[in-house]
Amino acid sequence: VLSNSHELRLPLRWIAILYGRVPVDFALTSGVHNSHDMVKAMMAGASVAMTTSELLQNGVQRAEDMLNGFQTWLEEHEYESVEQMKGSMSQQAVAEPAAFERAKYMKVLSSY
C-alpha cells in the first residue's frame, strides 16, 4: 500500500522532537508527495525526504516538479541552503519546548 500525504504528520513530529537530541541523520519516509512536504521534512530536521509513493503513482518526471518547487520555496524565503533551514522548526529550535508540544497537540485537535 502506497503512502498518502496524511501519513506525514507522525514521522514529521518525531523527527522534530528527536532532531539535535540523537546524533543521526533522519530520513522522512512516509507521506512526502509534494515540495511543501519536502520543506516540512527538512525544517523538522530530516536530511532526506523519501518520495517513492509519489513517483510510483505519478511517474519519475514528478521528481523534477518537486525539486523545482522546493528550490522556488528556498529562494522565496531567502534560504541559501538546505543546511540553513534544517531543523529550524524542530523542538530544539524553539525557546519553550512545552509550548511546541501544546501547539502540535492543538493543531491535531483542530484538524477534526
MMTF fields as JSON, N, C-alpha, C and O atoms, coordinates in Angstrom:
{
  "mmtfVersion": "1.0.0",
  "mmtfProducer": "UNKNOWN",
  "numBonds": 447,
  "numAtoms": 448,
  "numGroups": 112,
  "numChains": 1,
  "numModels": 1,
  "chainsPerModel": [1],
  "groupsPerChain": [112],
  "chainIdList": ["A"],
  "bondAtomList": [4, 2, 8, 6, 12, 10, 16, 14, 20, 18, 24, 22, 28, 26, 32, 30, 36, 34, 40, 38, 44, 42, 48, 46, 52, 50, 56, 54, 60, 58, 64, 62, 68, 66, 72, 70, 76, 74, 80, 78, 84, 82, 88, 86, 92, 90, 96, 94, 100, 98, 104, 102, 108, 106, 112, 110, 116, 114, 120, 118, 124, 122, 128, 126, 132, 130, 136, 134, 140, 138, 144, 142, 148, 146, 152, 150, 156, 154, 160, 158, 164, 162, 168, 166, 172, 170, 176, 174, 180, 178, 184, 182, 188, 186, 192, 190, 196, 194, 200, 198, 204, 202, 208, 206, 212, 210, 216, 214, 220, 218, 224, 222, 228, 226, 232, 230, 236, 234, 240, 238, 244, 242, 248, 246, 252, 250, 256, 254, 260, 258, 264, 262, 268, 266, 272, 270, 276, 274, 280, 278, 284, 282, 288, 286, 292, 290, 296, 294, 300, 298, 304, 302, 308, 306, 312, 310, 316, 314, 320, 318, 324, 322, 328, 326, 332, 330, 336, 334, 340, 338, 344, 342, 348, 346, 352, 350, 356, 354, 360, 358, 364, 362, 368, 366, 372, 370, 376, 374, 380, 378, 384, 382, 388, 386, 392, 390, 396, 394, 400, 398, 404, 402, 408, 406, 412, 410, 416, 414, 420, 418, 424, 422, 428, 426, 432, 430, 436, 434, 440, 438, 444, 442],
  "bondOrderList": [1, 1, 1, 1, 1, 1, 1, 1, 1, 1, 1, 1, 1, 1, 1, 1, 1, 1, 1, 1, 1, 1, 1, 1, 1, 1, 1, 1, 1, 1, 1, 1, 1, 1, 1, 1, 1, 1, 1, 1, 1, 1, 1, 1, 1, 1, 1, 1, 1, 1, 1, 1, 1, 1, 1, 1, 1, 1, 1, 1, 1, 1, 1, 1, 1, 1, 1, 1, 1, 1, 1, 1, 1, 1, 1, 1, 1, 1, 1, 1, 1, 1, 1, 1, 1, 1, 1, 1, 1, 1, 1, 1, 1, 1, 1, 1, 1, 1, 1, 1, 1, 1, 1, 1, 1, 1, 1, 1, 1, 1, 1],
  "groupList": [{"groupName": "VAL", "atomNameList": ["N", "CA", "C", "O"], "elementList": ["N", "C", "C", "O"], "formalChargeList": [0, 0, 0, 0], "bondAtomList": [1, 0, 2, 1, 3, 2], "bondOrderList": [1, 1, 2], "singleLetterCode": "V", "chemCompType": "L-PEPTIDE LINKING"}, {"groupName": "LEU", "atomNameList": ["N", "CA", "C", "O"], "elementList": ["N", "C", "C", "O"], "formalChargeList": [0, 0, 0, 0], "bondAtomList": [1, 0, 2, 1, 3, 2], "bondOrderList": [1, 1, 2], "singleLetterCode": "L", "chemCompType": "L-PEPTIDE LINKING"}, {"groupName": "SER", "atomNameList": ["N", "CA", "C", "O"], "elementList": ["N", "C", "C", "O"], "formalChargeList": [0, 0, 0, 0], "bondAtomList": [1, 0, 2, 1, 3, 2], "bondOrderList": [1, 1, 2], "singleLetterCode": "S", "chemCompType": "L-PEPTIDE LINKING"}, {"groupName": "ASN", "atomNameList": ["N", "CA", "C", "O"], "elementList": ["N", "C", "C", "O"], "formalChargeList": [0, 0, 0, 0], "bondAtomList": [1, 0, 2, 1, 3, 2], "bondOrderList": [1, 1, 2], "singleLetterCode": "N", "chemCompType": "L-PEPTIDE LINKING"}, {"groupName": "HIS", "atomNameList": ["N", "CA", "C", "O"], "elementList": ["N", "C", "C", "O"], "formalChargeList": [0, 0, 0, 0], "bondAtomList": [1, 0, 2, 1, 3, 2], "bondOrderList": [1, 1, 2], "singleLetterCode": "H", "chemCompType": "L-PEPTIDE LINKING"}, {"groupName": "GLU", "atomNameList": ["N", "CA", "C", "O"], "elementList": ["N", "C", "C", "O"], "formalChargeList": [0, 0, 0, 0], "bondAtomList": [1, 0, 2, 1, 3, 2], "bondOrderList": [1, 1, 2], "singleLetterCode": "E", "chemCompType": "L-PEPTIDE LINKING"}, {"groupName": "ARG", "atomNameList": ["N", "CA", "C", "O"], "elementList": ["N", "C", "C", "O"], "formalChargeList": [0, 0, 0, 0], "bondAtomList": [1, 0, 2, 1, 3, 2], "bondOrderList": [1, 1, 2], "singleLetterCode": "R", "chemCompType": "L-PEPTIDE LINKING"}, {"groupName": "PRO", "atomNameList": ["N", "CA", "C", "O"], "elementList": ["N", "C", "C", "O"], "formalChargeList": [0, 0, 0, 0], "bondAtomList": [1, 0, 2, 1, 3, 2], "bondOrderList": [1, 1, 2], "singleLetterCode": "P", "chemCompType": "L-PEPTIDE LINKING"}, {"groupName": "TRP", "atomNameList": ["N", "CA", "C", "O"], "elementList": ["N", "C", "C", "O"], "formalChargeList": [0, 0, 0, 0], "bondAtomList": [1, 0, 2, 1, 3, 2], "bondOrderList": [1, 1, 2], "singleLetterCode": "W", "chemCompType": "L-PEPTIDE LINKING"}, {"groupName": "ILE", "atomNameList": ["N", "CA", "C", "O"], "elementList": ["N", "C", "C", "O"], "formalChargeList": [0, 0, 0, 0], "bondAtomList": [1, 0, 2, 1, 3, 2], "bondOrderList": [1, 1, 2], "singleLetterCode": "I", "chemCompType": "L-PEPTIDE LINKING"}, {"groupName": "ALA", "atomNameList": ["N", "CA", "C", "O"], "elementList": ["N", "C", "C", "O"], "formalChargeList": [0, 0, 0, 0], "bondAtomList": [1, 0, 2, 1, 3, 2], "bondOrderList": [1, 1, 2], "singleLetterCode": "A", "chemCompType": "L-PEPTIDE LINKING"}, {"groupName": "TYR", "atomNameList": ["N", "CA", "C", "O"], "elementList": ["N", "C", "C", "O"], "formalChargeList": [0, 0, 0, 0], "bondAtomList": [1, 0, 2, 1, 3, 2], "bondOrderList": [1, 1, 2], "singleLetterCode": "Y", "chemCompType": "L-PEPTIDE LINKING"}, {"groupName": "GLY", "atomNameList": ["N", "CA", "C", "O"], "elementList": ["N", "C", "C", "O"], "formalChargeList": [0, 0, 0, 0], "bondAtomList": [1, 0, 2, 1, 3, 2], "bondOrderList": [1, 1, 2], "singleLetterCode": "G", "chemCompType": "PEPTIDE LINKING"}, {"groupName": "ASP", "atomNameList": ["N", "CA", "C", "O"], "elementList": ["N", "C", "C", "O"], "formalChargeList": [0, 0, 0, 0], "bondAtomList": [1, 0, 2, 1, 3, 2], "bondOrderList": [1, 1, 2], "singleLetterCode": "D", "chemCompType": "L-PEPTIDE LINKING"}, {"groupName": "PHE", "atomNameList": ["N", "CA", "C", "O"], "elementList": ["N", "C", "C", "O"], "formalChargeList": [0, 0, 0, 0], "bondAtomList": [1, 0, 2, 1, 3, 2], "bondOrderList": [1, 1, 2], "singleLetterCode": "F", "chemCompType": "L-PEPTIDE LINKING"}, {"groupName": "THR", "atomNameList": ["N", "CA", "C", "O"], "elementList": ["N", "C", "C", "O"], "formalChargeList": [0, 0, 0, 0], "bondAtomList": [1, 0, 2, 1, 3, 2], "bondOrderList": [1, 1, 2], "singleLetterCode": "T", "chemCompType": "L-PEPTIDE LINKING"}, {"groupName": "MET", "atomNameList": ["N", "CA", "C", "O"], "elementList": ["N", "C", "C", "O"], "formalChargeList": [0, 0, 0, 0], "bondAtomList": [1, 0, 2, 1, 3, 2], "bondOrderList": [1, 1, 2], "singleLetterCode": "M", "chemCompType": "L-PEPTIDE LINKING"}, {"groupName": "LYS", "atomNameList": ["N", "CA", "C", "O"], "elementList": ["N", "C", "C", "O"], "formalChargeList": [0, 0, 0, 0], "bondAtomList": [1, 0, 2, 1, 3, 2], "bondOrderList": [1, 1, 2], "singleLetterCode": "K", "chemCompType": "L-PEPTIDE LINKING"}, {"groupName": "GLN", "atomNameList": ["N", "CA", "C", "O"], "elementList": ["N", "C", "C", "O"], "formalChargeList": [0, 0, 0, 0], "bondAtomList": [1, 0, 2, 1, 3, 2], "bondOrderList": [1, 1, 2], "singleLetterCode": "Q", "chemCompType": "L-PEPTIDE LINKING"}],
  "groupTypeList": [0, 1, 2, 3, 2, 4, 5, 1, 6, 1, 7, 1, 6, 8, 9, 10, 9, 1, 11, 12, 6, 0, 7, 0, 13, 14, 10, 1, 15, 2, 12, 0, 4, 3, 2, 4, 13, 16, 0, 17, 10, 16, 16, 10, 12, 10, 2, 0, 10, 16, 15, 15, 2, 5, 1, 1, 18, 3, 12, 0, 18, 6, 10, 5, 13, 16, 1, 3, 12, 14, 18, 15, 8, 1, 5, 5, 4, 5, 11, 5, 2, 0, 5, 18, 16, 17, 12, 2, 16, 2, 18, 18, 10, 0, 10, 5, 7, 10, 10, 14, 5, 6, 10, 17, 11, 16, 17, 0, 1, 2, 2, 11],
  "groupIdList": [1, 2, 3, 4, 5, 6, 7, 8, 9, 10, 11, 12, 13, 14, 15, 16, 17, 18, 19, 20, 21, 22, 23, 24, 25, 26, 27, 28, 29, 30, 31, 32, 33, 34, 35, 36, 37, 38, 39, 40, 41, 42, 43, 44, 45, 46, 47, 48, 49, 50, 51, 52, 53, 54, 55, 56, 57, 58, 59, 60, 61, 62, 63, 64, 65, 66, 67, 68, 69, 70, 71, 72, 73, 74, 75, 76, 77, 78, 79, 80, 81, 82, 83, 84, 85, 86, 87, 88, 89, 90, 91, 92, 93, 94, 95, 96, 97, 98, 99, 100, 101, 102, 103, 104, 105, 106, 107, 108, 109, 110, 111, 112],
  "secStructList": [7, 7, 7, 7, 4, 4, 4, 4, 2, 2, 2, 2, 2, 2, 2, 2, 2, 2, 5, 6, 6, 5, 1, 1, 7, 3, 3, 3, 7, 1, 1, 7, 7, 1, 2, 2, 2, 2, 2, 2, 2, 2, 2, 2, 6, 3, 3, 3, 3, 7, 7, 2, 2, 2, 2, 2, 2, 2, 7, 6, 6, 2, 2, 2, 2, 2, 2, 2, 2, 2, 2, 2, 2, 2, 2, 2, 6, 6, 7, 7, 7, 2, 2, 2, 2, 6, 6, 6, 6, 1, 4, 4, 4, 1, 1, 7, 2, 2, 2, 2, 2, 2, 2, 2, 2, 2, 2, 2, 2, 2, 6, 7],
  "xCoordList": [0.85, 0.0, 0.893, 1.773, 0.667, 1.463, 0.98, -0.186, 1.883, 1.535, 0.681, 0.543, 0.113, -0.58, -0.107, 0.589, -0.478, 0.008, -0.387, 0.299, -1.463, -1.905, -0.938, -0.944, -0.121, 0.829, 2.082, 2.939, 2.2, 3.371, 3.428, 4.517, 2.294, 2.205, 3.023, 3.779, 2.896, 3.57, 5.097, 5.796, 5.637, 7.101, 7.653, 8.748, 6.924, 7.348, 7.469, 8.439, 6.5, 6.5, 7.7, 8.384, 7.96, 9.048, 10.421, 11.344, 10.563, 11.837, 12.046, 13.153, 10.998, 11.105, 11.455, 12.169, 10.971, 11.277, 12.703, 13.414, 13.121, 14.412, 15.6, 16.747, 15.326, 16.425, 17.287, 16.77, 18.584, 19.512, 19.71, 20.639, 18.858, 18.98, 19.667, 20.32, 19.514, 20.093, 21.054, 20.646, 22.313, 23.307, 23.233, 24.148, 22.126, 21.925, 21.314, 20.813, 21.362, 20.636, 19.277, 19.184, 18.229, 16.877, 16.419, 16.738, 15.661, 15.026, 13.52, 13.039, 12.785, 11.324, 10.844, 11.011, 10.245, 9.996, 8.53, 8.223, 7.623, 6.212, 5.428, 5.562, 4.62, 3.714, 4.259, 3.598, 5.43, 6.016, 5.539, 5.95, 4.653, 4.046, 4.176, 3.75, 4.758, 4.931, 6.087, 6.666, 6.413, 7.563, 7.341, 8.302, 6.103, 5.835, 6.092, 6.572, 5.774, 6.089, 7.601, 8.082, 8.342, 9.802, 10.34, 11.253, 9.773, 10.176, 9.918, 10.785, 8.742, 8.39, 9.377, 9.806, 9.732, 10.669, 12.014, 12.565, 12.542, 13.843, 13.785, 14.704, 12.722, 12.611, 12.43, 12.823, 11.841, 11.721, 13.076, 13.325, 13.954, 15.281, 15.721, 16.792, 14.915, 15.289, 16.427, 16.531, 17.268, 18.334, 17.866, 18.43, 16.836, 16.306, 14.804, 14.32, 14.083, 12.644, 12.404, 12.697, 11.875, 11.657, 10.318, 9.29, 10.338, 9.149, 8.696, 8.06, 9.009, 8.758, 7.299, 7.023, 6.373, 4.952, 4.515, 3.808, 4.931, 4.564, 5.101, 4.395, 6.341, 6.948, 6.325, 6.16, 5.975, 5.304, 3.904, 3.465, 3.202, 1.838, 1.796, 0.897, 2.776, 2.695, 3.869, 3.938, 4.783, 5.905, 7.123, 7.011, 8.292, 9.543, 9.71, 10.504, 8.977, 9.057, 8.562, 8.878, 7.799, 7.283, 8.428, 8.291, 9.549, 10.704, 11.194, 11.529, 11.24, 11.696, 10.763, 11.231, 9.459, 8.488, 8.669, 8.639, 8.854, 9.008, 10.287, 10.285, 11.373, 12.644, 12.593, 13.136, 11.943, 11.791, 10.952, 11.29, 9.872, 9.04, 9.81, 9.659, 10.63, 11.46, 12.455, 12.617, 13.115, 14.089, 13.415, 13.968, 12.248, 11.496, 11.162, 11.302, 10.723, 10.401, 11.637, 11.559, 12.771, 14.014, 14.335, 14.663, 14.24, 14.548, 13.564, 13.971, 12.273, 11.257, 11.405, 11.049, 11.932, 12.086, 13.527, 13.889, 14.331, 15.706, 16.612, 17.444, 16.434, 17.348, 18.431, 18.145, 19.662, 20.771, 21.091, 21.736, 20.653, 20.945, 19.941, 19.211, 19.923, 19.093, 19.624, 18.843, 20.934, 21.531, 21.059, 20.878, 20.864, 20.407, 18.999, 18.698, 18.147, 16.766, 16.576, 15.599, 17.5, 17.366, 17.223, 18.085, 16.137, 15.882, 15.36, 15.198, 15.09, 14.651, 13.266, 12.9, 12.501, 11.179, 11.135, 10.061, 12.302, 12.351, 12.072, 12.08, 11.83, 11.582, 12.807, 12.669, 13.983, 15.223, 15.329, 15.967, 14.717, 14.852, 13.908, 14.035, 12.976, 12.031, 12.484, 13.136, 12.134, 12.55, 11.875, 12.484, 10.611, 9.854, 9.336, 8.284, 10.067, 9.667, 8.256, 7.586, 7.791, 6.434, 5.399, 4.371, 5.663, 4.754, 4.724, 3.683, 5.86, 5.952, 4.996, 4.234, 5.035, 4.154, 2.693, 1.863, 2.359, 0.961, 0.465, -0.668, 1.302, 0.902, 0.631, -0.336, 1.461, 1.251, -0.038, -0.807, -0.265, -1.476, -2.713, -3.689, -2.678, -3.816, -4.074, -5.226, -3.016, -3.181, -3.875, -4.742, -3.506, -4.145, -5.619, -6.48, -5.922, -7.308, -8.147, -9.29, -7.581, -8.358, -8.548, -9.379, -7.812, -7.976, -9.208, -9.593, -9.828, -11.006, -12.225, -13.325],
  "yCoordList": [-1.173, 0.0, 1.232, 1.369, 2.114, 3.339, 4.365, 4.366, 5.226, 6.245, 7.355, 7.464, 8.175, 9.381, 10.542, 10.327, 11.746, 12.936, 12.977, 13.612, 12.323, 12.323, 11.568, 11.769, 10.712, 9.934, 10.716, 10.202, 11.921, 12.757, 13.205, 13.357, 13.414, 14.041, 13.344, 14.007, 12.038, 11.323, 11.31, 11.677, 10.906, 10.943, 12.365, 12.57, 13.327, 14.722, 15.152, 15.805, 14.791, 15.14, 14.536, 15.221, 13.256, 12.603, 13.087, 13.174, 13.396, 13.967, 15.317, 15.62, 16.135, 17.454, 17.336, 18.187, 16.308, 16.107, 15.587, 16.042, 14.648, 13.994, 14.722, 14.464, 15.637, 16.348, 17.086, 17.825, 16.879, 17.532, 16.791, 17.096, 15.834, 15.045, 13.704, 13.142, 13.216, 11.938, 12.224, 12.81, 11.824, 12.178, 11.29, 10.517, 11.418, 10.642, 11.546, 12.629, 11.094, 11.753, 11.081, 9.853, 11.882, 11.346, 11.346, 12.251, 10.308, 10.221, 10.157, 9.251, 11.091, 11.057, 10.184, 10.535, 9.043, 8.024, 7.754, 6.764, 8.59, 8.319, 9.612, 10.525, 9.686, 10.818, 12.01, 13.047, 11.914, 13.04, 12.974, 12.098, 13.927, 13.888, 15.181, 15.238, 16.222, 17.469, 18.269, 17.869, 19.384, 20.179, 20.757, 20.917, 21.073, 21.587, 20.51, 20.812, 19.266, 18.167, 18.039, 17.758, 18.242, 18.186, 19.305, 19.085, 20.497, 21.633, 21.315, 21.537, 20.799, 20.452, 19.435, 19.547, 18.446, 17.411, 18.012, 17.69, 18.882, 19.485, 20.425, 20.438, 21.199, 22.13, 21.394, 21.902, 20.203, 19.399, 18.831, 18.6, 18.604, 18.091, 16.906, 16.347, 16.516, 15.388, 15.781, 16.928, 14.81, 15.011, 14.622, 15.06, 13.8, 13.337, 13.097, 12.7, 13.342, 13.081, 12.086, 12.367, 10.934, 9.866, 10.066, 10.255, 10.024, 10.323, 9.138, 9.334, 7.94, 6.749, 6.615, 6.387, 6.753, 6.583, 7.594, 7.246, 8.836, 9.876, 9.546, 9.704, 9.091, 8.77, 7.533, 7.475, 6.543, 5.358, 5.688, 5.146, 6.581, 6.937, 7.851, 7.739, 8.767, 9.807, 9.86, 10.761, 8.925, 8.848, 9.622, 10.583, 9.186, 9.783, 11.236, 11.976, 11.647, 13.049, 13.993, 15.182, 13.477, 14.272, 14.785, 15.824, 14.071, 14.467, 15.859, 16.662, 16.149, 17.458, 18.566, 19.612, 18.347, 19.335, 19.581, 20.723, 18.505, 18.628, 19.371, 20.233, 19.038, 19.721, 21.19, 22.044, 21.481, 22.885, 23.658, 24.791, 23.067, 23.712, 23.934, 24.973, 22.971, 23.084, 24.23, 25.048, 24.285, 25.348, 26.717, 27.679, 26.817, 28.077, 28.514, 29.692, 27.582, 27.903, 28.439, 29.445, 27.773, 28.231, 29.671, 30.502, 29.954, 31.296, 32.337, 33.423, 32.015, 32.956, 33.286, 34.379, 32.333, 32.532, 32.842, 32.816, 33.133, 33.603, 32.649, 33.073, 31.364, 30.363, 30.127, 30.011, 30.056, 29.828, 28.352, 27.959, 27.525, 26.1, 25.317, 25.877, 24.025, 23.133, 23.102, 23.068, 23.112, 23.091, 24.276, 24.142, 25.411, 26.597, 26.393, 26.861, 25.71, 25.514, 24.261, 24.154, 23.315, 22.02, 22.183, 22.764, 21.669, 21.705, 23.024, 23.184, 23.98, 25.303, 25.283, 26.22, 24.231, 24.096, 22.904, 22.389, 22.469, 21.343, 21.829, 23.03, 20.899, 21.251, 21.943, 22.843, 21.537, 22.123, 23.61, 24.373, 24.017, 25.386, 26.383, 27.589, 25.902, 26.806, 27.122, 26.307, 28.297, 28.74, 27.947, 27.681, 27.57, 26.852, 25.528, 25.505, 24.422, 23.138, 22.69, 22.055, 22.996, 22.608, 23.299, 22.708, 24.531, 25.253, 24.586, 24.54, 24.076, 23.345, 22.158, 21.95, 21.386, 20.224, 20.624, 19.991, 21.669, 22.126, 22.586, 22.291, 23.302, 23.804, 22.65, 22.697, 21.62, 20.459, 19.736, 19.312, 19.6, 18.956, 19.732, 19.14, 21.035, 21.871, 21.791, 21.804, 21.71, 21.61, 20.308, 20.292, 19.222, 17.937, 18.016, 17.581, 18.556, 18.659, 19.511, 19.169, 20.612, 21.497, 20.911, 21.406, 19.886, 19.273, 18.371, 17.924, 18.101, 17.238, 18.031, 17.479],
  "zCoordList": [0.0, 0.0, 0.0, 0.849, -0.941, -1.035, -0.015, 0.382, 0.398, 1.396, 0.789, -0.43, 1.672, 1.244, 2.125, 3.118, 1.767, 2.474, 3.947, 4.747, 4.313, 5.711, 6.627, 7.841, 6.051, 6.839, 7.207, 7.926, 6.739, 7.009, 8.465, 9.019, 9.083, 10.408, 11.491, 12.2, 11.637, 12.719, 12.56, 13.505, 11.413, 11.303, 11.389, 11.913, 10.892, 10.971, 12.43, 12.814, 13.22, 14.644, 15.357, 16.118, 15.114, 15.83, 15.376, 16.187, 14.118, 13.663, 14.325, 14.772, 14.397, 15.031, 16.512, 17.044, 17.173, 18.591, 18.779, 19.675, 17.95, 18.147, 17.526, 17.89, 16.584, 15.922, 16.953, 17.791, 16.882, 17.791, 19.104, 19.852, 19.39, 20.62, 20.352, 21.232, 19.153, 18.76, 17.601, 16.598, 17.722, 16.695, 15.448, 15.164, 14.714, 13.488, 12.421, 12.723, 11.188, 10.109, 9.994, 9.978, 9.915, 9.812, 8.359, 7.589, 8.002, 6.692, 6.929, 7.612, 6.383, 6.481, 5.328, 4.16, 5.666, 4.653, 4.349, 3.684, 4.808, 4.562, 4.415, 5.231, 3.384, 3.234, 2.481, 2.444, 1.878, 1.149, -0.3, -1.061, -0.676, -2.002, -2.794, -3.948, -2.2, -2.941, -2.337, -1.327, -2.953, -2.498, -1.103, -0.351, -0.739, 0.616, 1.672, 2.764, 1.348, 2.256, 2.427, 3.524, 1.35, 1.414, 2.31, 3.105, 2.176, 3.016, 4.479, 5.323, 4.786, 6.165, 6.732, 7.881, 5.92, 6.368, 6.75, 7.802, 5.901, 6.161, 7.372, 8.191, 7.483, 8.603, 9.93, 10.98, 9.887, 11.105, 11.516, 12.699, 10.53, 10.836, 9.999, 10.235, 9.031, 8.177, 7.24, 6.803, 6.947, 5.968, 4.575, 3.573, 4.524, 3.252, 3.385, 4.445, 2.31, 2.26, 1.131, -0.031, 1.48, 0.514, -0.191, 0.458, -1.508, -2.311, -3.165, -4.201, -2.752, -3.559, -3.987, -5.165, -3.059, -3.403, -4.454, -5.4, -4.29, -5.263, -6.649, -7.645, -6.715, -8.007, -8.63, -9.849, -7.819, -8.351, -8.859, -9.872, -8.152, -8.541, -9.755, -10.587, -9.861, -10.889, -11.85, -12.686, -11.752, -12.679, -12.206, -11.445, -12.67, -12.221, -12.678, -12.098, -13.702, -14.134, -13.041, -13.06, -12.102, -10.968, -10.089, -9.443, -10.061, -9.245, -9.64, -8.769, -10.913, -11.371, -10.878, -10.428, -10.958, -10.472, -8.973, -8.513, -8.227, -6.784, -6.425, -5.547, -7.102, -6.828, -7.22, -6.52, -8.335, -8.748, -7.734, -7.391, -7.257, -6.241, -4.95, -4.307, -4.569, -3.37, -3.531, -2.626, -4.675, -4.941, -4.952, -4.419, -5.542, -5.562, -4.144, -3.813, -3.297, -1.912, -1.193, -0.488, -1.37, -0.742, -1.145, -0.298, -2.429, -2.93, -2.409, -1.998, -2.422, -1.96, -0.473, -0.035, 0.294, 1.732, 2.126, 3.302, 1.123, 1.283, 2.057, 2.859, 1.804, 2.348, 1.308, 0.117, 1.76, 0.846, 0.694, -0.279, 1.639, 1.564, 2.398, 3.215, 2.173, 2.972, 4.399, 5.35, 4.555, 5.897, 6.745, 7.955, 6.121, 6.844, 7.401, 8.499, 6.67, 7.102, 7.948, 8.689, 7.841, 8.502, 10.017, 10.677, 10.545, 11.982, 12.506, 13.716, 11.618, 12.07, 12.716, 13.426, 12.474, 13.092, 14.035, 14.346, 14.488, 15.421, 16.836, 17.106, 17.717, 19.116, 19.708, 20.536, 19.295, 19.79, 19.441, 20.167, 18.349, 17.858, 18.539, 18.329, 19.34, 19.992, 21.415, 22.069, 21.873, 23.202, 24.313, 25.349, 24.096, 25.124, 24.548, 23.91, 24.768, 24.193, 24.573, 23.759, 25.767, 26.164, 25.279, 24.947, 24.902, 24.006, 22.633, 21.978, 22.211, 20.94, 20.969, 20.026, 22.039, 22.168, 22.211, 21.559, 22.97, 23.049, 21.684, 21.302, 20.952, 19.637, 18.683, 17.923, 18.709, 17.846, 18.233, 17.37, 19.538, 20.028, 19.596, 19.136, 19.739, 19.345, 17.851, 17.418, 17.065, 15.61, 15.247, 14.374, 15.905, 15.649, 16.045, 15.28, 17.208, 17.644, 16.697, 16.395, 16.234, 15.357, 13.969, 13.207, 13.623, 12.294, 12.231, 11.151, 13.38, 13.392, 13.157, 13.131]
}
